[in-house]
Amino acid sequence: MKIHFDRTTNVRAPAIRALLCSMLVAFSVSPVLAENVQQTKTLSLNEAMQQTLAQHPALQVFPIRQQQLEAQKKTANLKPAYVVGAEIENFAGTRELSGIKSLETTVTLSSVVELGDKRLSRVELVEQQSDVVRVDRKIKALDLLGQVTRQFIEVLNSQERVKLAETGLELAQTTLTEVNKRVGAAVAAEADLGRAEASVNQAELILAAEKRQLEANKVVLANLWGSYQPNFETATGSLFAFSEAMSFEALFNQAQQNPQLERFAAETRVRDAQVRLARTQQVADLTWSVGIRRDEGLNDSALVAGVSVPLFSRQRAQGDIESALAARNEVSYRRQDMLLQLHAQLYRAYSGREQAIASISKLQQQIIPKLTKSLEQTQTGYQRGLYSYLEFLTVRQDLLGARRSVIEAATAALLYQTEIEQLTAEPLTAAE
């Protein structure tokens, strides 16, 4: 019994390339209840990504945040309010001021003239904060795409492990048949038959466990688009399709356009806007008032007007300016730290992928062919009495172990590839 490893085209790169271009459009799609999702037999990575981008609740908060900022922008764009005031004097006193015969009534209209472009600076700050929300939405979307891809790979891994467990069961059953023949012919010990039967039972347990793990991984994948049950039977794709990657230097150049770093640029613009807003406080605002005063004692009226300006505004604003400048400078150092972390993370993923692919190549081209041939020779030798049951069983387990190692190495390679693509926000291979 042989396992065939597909060499089908890698479906991940075109899926990610298309989705990275269109994911912002997908944010406007409203969530769909799990019960309304139609059952399908197969699921591609592209379809899993589309469903997640359209339905994951974490992405639905960003339009709400934008609405909040739009409301804040309206408030920031308001001019100072007009204030109507009234004041009465010289009433309910004694003697000449008794009653209202000497009453003085003043009605005024007042407001503040903002100087130094304060209103424009407030609006600019909100606009820059809106840009940060846009970048955060992109970061969250890429994070979800990474989660979907990793979980999709886990489903593919489980599907291959189920196939391998089925192969292991078939090999155990074939071995049991051979042992049964030799025990029946009185050329093998009765104990070998019991061990062969136990081996079949163990293979059945392994197969059942792998099937349960497959179902669990499918449920976790379906949860990413808000479904409690998987709406598919099989994930389509291959664990064993790899393309030549770009050089590490080219990938690192791409990684410097990572949305995480883009966010630092957006945050820097917010901090700059905060600095400009703080500096506007150096220019004092002008408070004015105009009104009319009625003097009942003189039976006459007159206009009143007033202007006031706070003193020492430049000195009072200095603390806020220094605080805003410090916050802006902090962003630059945090970006440098993030870039170093990104370089290390990218290099680990790049090296890990290369090592995993090298392991797969050695296993598929050298180790598995030798073990397959050895198993055939050992089986023939066992039938002729040249090898013991233990030797036959050992070679069989070695072959299954090597095939399992191929599956795990392929899974690791794709997981590393997913990490690289998430760090660079681009497919691993160069655009065709």
C-alpha positions in Angstrom: 0.0 0.0 0.0 1.5 3.4 -1.0 0.6 6.9 -0.2 0.5 9.3 -3.1 1.6 12.9 -2.3 -0.1 15.4 -4.6 2.0 17.9 -6.5 -0.9 20.1 -7.3 -0.6 23.9 -7.8 -0.3 25.9 -4.6 -3.7 27.6 -4.2 -2.5 29.9 -1.4 -0.6 32.6 -3.3 -3.3 33.6 -5.8 -5.9 33.4 -3.0 -4.0 35.8 -0.8 -3.1 38.1 -3.6 -6.7 38.5 -4.6 -7.9 38.9 -1.1 -5.4 41.5 0.0 -6.6 43.7 -2.9 -10.3 43.2 -2.1 -10.5 42.8 1.7 -11.5 46.4 2.4 -14.6 45.9 0.2 -15.5 42.8 2.2 -15.8 44.8 5.4 -19.1 46.2 4.3 -20.7 42.8 4.0 -23.1 42.2 6.9 -22.7 39.1 9.1 -24.6 35.9 8.2 -26.0 33.5 10.8 -24.4 30.1 10.9 -27.7 28.5 10.3 -28.1 30.2 7.0 -24.8 29.1 5.6 -25.3 26.5 2.9 -23.6 23.2 3.2 -20.9 22.5 0.6 -18.8 19.4 0.0 -15.5 21.2 -0.5 -13.9 24.4 0.8 -11.0 26.2 -0.7 -8.7 28.6 1.2 -10.0 31.5 -0.9 -13.6 30.7 0.1 -12.6 30.4 3.8 -10.9 33.8 3.7 -13.9 35.4 2.0 -16.3 34.1 4.5 -14.1 35.2 7.4 -13.6 38.7 6.1 -17.3 39.1 5.5 -18.6 37.6 8.7 -16.1 37.8 11.6 -17.4 40.1 14.3 -14.0 41.6 15.1 -14.1 43.4 11.8 -17.6 44.9 12.4 -16.3 47.2 15.1 -14.2 49.3 12.7 -17.1 51.0 10.8 -18.5 51.9 14.2 -15.2 53.4 15.2 -15.2 55.4 12.0 -18.7 56.6 12.8 -17.5 57.8 16.3 -14.7 59.7 14.7 -17.0 61.3 12.2 -19.2 62.5 15.1 -16.1 63.8 16.9 -15.0 65.6 13.7 -18.4 67.4 13.6 -17.8 68.5 17.2 -14.2 69.6 16.5 -15.3 71.7 13.6 -17.8 73.7 15.7 -17.0 77.4 16.3 -17.3 78.6 19.9 -20.9 79.0 21.0 -22.6 82.3 21.4 -23.6 83.1 25.0 -26.6 85.2 25.9 -26.4 86.8 29.4 -28.6 89.0 31.6 -27.7 90.9 34.7 -29.8 93.1 37.0 -28.5 95.5 39.6 -29.8 98.0 42.2 -33.1 96.4 43.2 -34.8 95.4 46.4 -32.4 97.6 48.3 -33.1 100.4 50.9 -34.1 104.0 50.5 -33.1 105.2 47.1 -32.5 101.6 45.9 -35.7 100.1 47.2 -38.0 98.4 44.8 -37.0 98.6 41.2 -37.0 102.4 40.7 -33.1 102.3 40.4 -33.0 99.0 38.6 -30.2 98.5 36.1 -30.7 95.7 33.6 -27.9 94.5 31.2 -28.4 92.0 28.4 -25.3 90.8 26.6 -24.2 88.6 23.7 -20.7 87.1 24.0 -18.5 84.6 22.4 -14.8 83.7 21.8 -12.8 84.4 18.7 -10.4 81.4 18.4 -7.0 82.5 17.1 -4.1 80.4 15.9 -6.1 78.0 13.7 -7.3 76.0 16.7 -10.4 74.7 15.0 -8.5 73.5 11.9 -6.0 71.8 14.2 -8.8 69.9 16.1 -10.3 68.7 12.8 -6.9 67.6 11.5 -6.3 65.6 14.6 -9.5 63.7 14.2 -8.8 63.0 10.6 -5.4 61.6 11.4 -7.0 59.4 14.1 -9.4 58.1 11.4 -6.4 57.1 9.4 -5.1 55.1 12.3 -8.4 53.2 12.5 -8.1 52.4 8.8 -4.7 50.9 9.3 -5.9 49.0 12.4 -8.6 47.5 10.3 -6.1 46.4 7.8 -3.9 44.9 10.5 -6.8 43.0 12.0 -7.9 41.7 8.6 -4.4 40.4 7.9 -4.3 38.8 11.3 -7.6 37.1 10.6 -6.3 35.9 7.2 -3.3 34.5 8.9 -5.5 32.7 11.5 -7.7 31.3 8.7 -4.7 30.1 6.7 -3.1 28.4 9.7 -6.3 26.7 10.7 -6.9 25.7 7.1 -3.4 24.1 7.0 -4.3 22.3 10.2 -7.4 20.8 8.5 -5.2 19.7 5.5 -2.8 18.2 8.0 -5.6 16.3 9.7 -6.9 15.1 6.4 -3.5 13.7 5.5 -3.1 12.1 8.9 -6.4 10.4 8.5 -5.2 9.0 5.1 -2.0 7.9 6.7 -3.9 6.2 9.6 -6.1 4.4 7.0 -2.9 3.2 5.3 -1.5 2.1 8.7 -4.7 0.2 9.3 -4.5 -1.5 5.9 -0.9 -2.4 6.5 -1.7 -3.8 9.9 -4.6 -5.9 8.4 -2.3 -7.1 5.7 0.3 -8.1 8.3 -2.4 -9.9 10.3 -3.3 -11.9 7.2 0.3 -12.9 6.7 0.8 -13.8 10.3 -2.4 -15.8 10.4 -1.2 -17.8 7.4 2.1 -18.6 9.0 0.5 -19.5 12.3 -2.0 -21.7 10.5 1.0 -23.4 8.8 2.6 -23.9 12.2 5.7 -21.9 11.1 5.1 -18.9 13.4 4.4 -18.6 17.1 0.8 -18.2 18.3 2.0 -15.1 20.2 2.8 -13.3 16.9 -0.9 -13.6 16.0 -2.0 -11.9 19.2 0.5 -9.1 18.6 -0.7 -8.7 15.1 -4.3 -8.5 16.2 -3.4 -5.9 18.9 -1.6 -3.9 16.2 -4.8 -3.8 14.2 -6.7 -2.7 17.2 -4.1 0.1 17.8 -4.3 1.2 14.2 -8.1 1.4 14.6 -7.7 3.6 17.6 -5.3 5.9 15.8 -7.6 6.2 12.9 -10.6 7.1 15.2 -8.5 9.7 17.0 -7.3 11.3 13.8 -10.9 11.5 12.5 -12.0 13.2 15.7 -9.1 15.6 15.5 -10.1 16.4 11.9 -13.6 17.2 12.9 -12.3 19.4 15.7 -10.1 21.4 13.4 -12.9 21.8 10.9 -15.1 23.3 13.7 -12.4 25.7 14.8 -12.0 26.8 11.2 -15.8 27.4 10.8 -15.8 29.4 14.0 -13.6 32.0 12.3 -16.5 33.1 10.1 -19.1 32.8 12.9 -20.4 29.3 12.3 -20.8 26.8 15.1 -20.6 23.8 12.7 -18.5 23.4 9.6 -20.4 23.9 6.3 -18.0 21.8 4.3 -16.8 18.2 4.2 -13.3 18.5 2.7 -10.8 21.2 2.5 -9.2 21.4 -1.0 -5.5 22.0 -1.4 -2.2 20.3 -1.0 0.3 20.2 1.8 3.0 19.3 -0.6 3.1 22.0 -3.2 6.0 24.5 -2.7 7.3 27.2 -5.0 10.6 29.0 -5.1 10.6 31.8 -2.6 12.1 35.3 -3.1 15.4 36.0 -1.4 15.4 37.0 2.2 16.5 40.5 1.3 13.6 41.0 -1.1 11.2 39.7 1.6 12.6 42.0 4.2 12.2 45.0 1.9 8.5 44.0 1.4 8.1 43.5 5.2 9.0 47.2 5.7 5.7 48.0 4.1 4.0 45.8 6.8 0.8 47.4 8.2 2.3 47.3 11.7 5.0 49.7 10.5 2.4 51.6 8.5 0.6 52.1 11.7 3.6 53.8 13.2 3.6 56.3 10.3 -0.1 56.9 10.9 0.5 57.3 14.6 3.3 59.7 13.9 0.9 61.9 11.9 -1.5 61.8 14.9 1.3 62.9 17.2 2.3 65.7 14.9 -1.3 66.9 14.8 -1.3 66.9 18.6 1.9 68.9 18.6 0.3 71.5 16.3 -2.8 71.6 18.4 -0.8 72.2 21.5 1.1 75.0 19.9 -2.1 76.7 18.9 -2.7 77.2 22.7 0.3 79.7 22.6 -2.0 82.1 20.9 -4.6 83.5 23.3 -8.2 83.6 22.3 -10.2 86.8 22.3 -13.4 86.9 24.4 -15.8 89.6 23.4 -19.2 90.8 24.5 -21.8 93.4 23.4 -25.1 94.4 24.9 -27.5 97.0 26.1 -28.0 98.4 29.6 -31.3 99.9 30.8 -31.1 102.3 33.8 -34.6 102.8 35.3 -33.4 105.6 37.5 -32.3 107.7 34.6 -35.0 106.2 32.4 -32.4 105.7 29.7 -30.5 103.0 27.8 -26.9 102.6 26.5 -24.7 100.1 24.7 -22.0 98.1 26.6 -19.1 96.2 25.1 -16.1 94.3 26.4 -13.0 92.4 25.4 -10.8 90.1 27.4 -7.6 88.3 26.6 -5.9 85.8 29.0 -2.3 86.6 29.8 0.9 84.4 29.6 -0.7 81.9 27.2 2.7 81.0 25.6 4.2 80.0 28.9 1.0 78.1 30.0 1.0 76.1 26.7 4.7 75.0 27.0 4.0 71.9 29.1 1.5 70.5 26.7 3.8 71.1 23.8 6.7 69.3 25.4 4.5 66.4 26.3 3.2 66.1 22.7 6.8 66.3 21.4 7.9 63.5 23.7 5.0 61.3 22.7 5.9 61.9 19.0 9.6 61.0 19.6 8.6 57.8 21.4 6.8 56.5 18.2 10.1 56.7 16.3 11.9 54.5 18.8 9.0 52.0 19.0 9.1 51.7 15.2 12.8 50.9 15.3 12.2 48.2 17.9 9.4 46.8 15.9 11.6 46.7 12.7 14.3 44.7 14.6 11.7 42.3 15.9 10.2 41.9 12.4 13.6 41.2 11.0 14.3 38.4 13.5 10.8 36.9 13.2 11.0 37.0 9.4 14.5 35.3 9.4 13.3 32.6 11.7 10.3 31.9 9.5 12.4 32.0 6.3 15.1 29.6 7.8 12.4 27.3 9.2 10.7 27.0 5.9 13.9 26.3 4.1 14.8 23.6 6.6 11.3 22.0 6.5 11.4 21.9 2.6 14.9 20.3 2.8 13.6 17.7 5.2 10.7 16.9 2.9 13.0 16.5 0.0 15.3 14.1 1.8 12.4 12.1 3.2 10.6 11.8 -0.1 13.6 11.2 -2.3 15.8 9.0 -0.1 14.3 7.8 3.1 10.8 6.8 2.1 11.8 5.0 -1.1 14.4 3.0 0.9 12.0 2.1 3.6 9.3 1.2 1.1 11.7 -1.2 -0.6 12.8 -2.5 2.7 9.2 -3.2 3.7 8.6 -5.1 0.5 11.8 -7.2 1.0 11.0 -7.8 4.7 7.5 -8.9 3.9 8.8 -11.3 1.3 11.5 -12.5 3.7 8.9 -12.9 6.5 6.7 -15.0 4.2 9.7 -17.2 3.6 10.7 -17.4 7.3 13.9 -15.2 6.9 12.7 -12.4 9.1 10.8 -12.4 12.4 7.5 -10.7 13.0 9.3 -8.1 15.1 11.6 -7.2 12.2 8.6 -7.0 9.9 6.7 -4.8 12.3 9.7 -2.5 12.9 10.2 -1.7 9.2 6.5 -1.1 8.8 6.5 1.4 11.7 9.6 3.1 10.4 7.9 3.7 7.1 4.7 5.0 8.7 6.8 7.3 10.9 8.7 8.6 7.9 5.5 9.4 6.1 4.2 11.1 9.2 7.3 13.1 9.3 6.7 14.3 5.8 3.2 15.4 6.7 4.5 17.3 9.7 7.4 18.9 7.8 5.0 20.0 5.0 2.7 21.5 7.6 5.6 23.3 9.3 6.7 24.7 5.9 3.3 26.0 5.1 2.9 27.5 8.6 6.2 29.3 8.2 5.1 30.4 4.7 1.9 31.8 6.2 3.9 33.7 8.8 6.2 35.2 6.1 3.2 36.3 4.1 1.6 37.9 7.1 4.8 39.8 7.9 5.1 41.0 4.3 1.4 41.3 3.5 2.3 39.7 0.2 2.4 36.2 -1.3 5.7 34.5 -0.8 6.5 34.0 -4.5 7.1 36.8 -6.9 4.1 38.0 -8.9 3.8 36.0 -12.1 
